[in-house]
Amino acid sequence: MDENGNMYYNIIQSDLSLKEYYAQIQEQVDNGKNQDLLDGGEKVALNFIKEYLDHNFAKPYMFEFYENASIEDFF
């Protein structure tokens, strides 16, 4: 969720099933690729915002990142 209350959802552009898609990503990380996926979420979230929402100006200070967020955190 950003500072305006907008919620962002994962958009998967793949012909693979979700199980296959995530297994492929896990294999890439295990092989040393896409290491940003291991950082706890901030880089992943910013990458999503930049790539899928085309907000190239996004910076970490613009967002409040939650770890172990519950649904109540979004209302």
N, C-alpha and C positions, 0 to 999 in steps of 0.2 A: 504494500500500500504506500502511495506517495503522500506528500504533505497536503494534497488536495482531497484525500480520501479515495483516490482511484485505486481499484484493485486490479492486479495484473495476473493473468492466467497463462499457464504454459501452453505454447503453441508448437505442436510437433508436426513438422513438414516431412513426413516419411511414409513410405508404403509398407514399412515393417509394422508388425504388431507392437504394442507397448512393451511387452516382455522382450521381444527381439531388439527393439530400439534401445532400451536401457541396458540390456546385456552387451550390446555393441559399445555403448558409451563406457560401461564399466571396463570392458576389455581395453579400450583406448587409454583410459586412465591407468590401468594396471601396467600398460606398456609405456608409460611415461608421457603420453600425449594429453592435452587438455587439462593440465594440472590446476588451472584456475577453478575447476569444479570442486576442488578439495578445500577451498579457503573459508568455508562456513557460510557462504551465500552472498556476500556483498558483491563480489566480482561477477558472480552468476547473474544476480539481479540487474546490475548495471549493464552487463552485456546484452541481456534480454531487452532492456529499455532502449539501448542504442540500436540493436539490430532489428527488432521487430516493431518498435514504435517510432523509430527514426528520430530519437531525441539525442543527437550526438553531443549535446551540451551537458548531459547528465553527469553529476558529480556526487560522490558519497555524502557530502554534507547536506544535500538537498533531500535526503531520505532518512527515515527512522527505520533501522533494520531490527527485526525481532528474531531472536533465537528461541526455539521451543514456543512459538506463539500459539495461543489458543484462539478459537473463533471469536471470543469476546474482545480480543485485541483489535478486531477489525470493525467494530461497531461503536 
